[in-house]
Amino acid sequence: MRHRNRFVRAGIVILAVTAALAACSSLGDLTISNESSTDVTVSAGGDEIIVSAGGGASILGSGCTPGDVTVEFTSGETFVVAGPVCPEEQLVVRDGTVELQPSS
C-alpha cells in the first residue's frame, strides 16, 4: 500500500505542476477595436500591427504590455495609452480618440 500511495502523490504533484505551467503559458490577448474611419498602427512592446478602419485585431498571447501603447492614425496624429494594458482591457479607437474598455 505504501508504494502505491507514493505513485498517487507523485501523480497529483505532476498534475498540479502541469496545470500551473499551462496557466502561465496562456497570457491572454491584446484586443484592438478600430471604430474610426481610417487605418491605425498600434505599437505595444515589440509588436506593431495595422488595424483597418472599422476592423479589429488581436495580438495573441501578449499578456500585459510591458509599457505604454501607441496608436498612430494615417494623418500622423498619435495617442499614447499609459501602460501596462492587460488582456482584461481592450483598446477602442474612434475618430480622434483612443480609450480603454473592458474586454468582452
Order of alpha helices (4+ residues) and beta strands (2+ residues): alpha-beta-beta-beta-beta-beta-beta-beta-beta
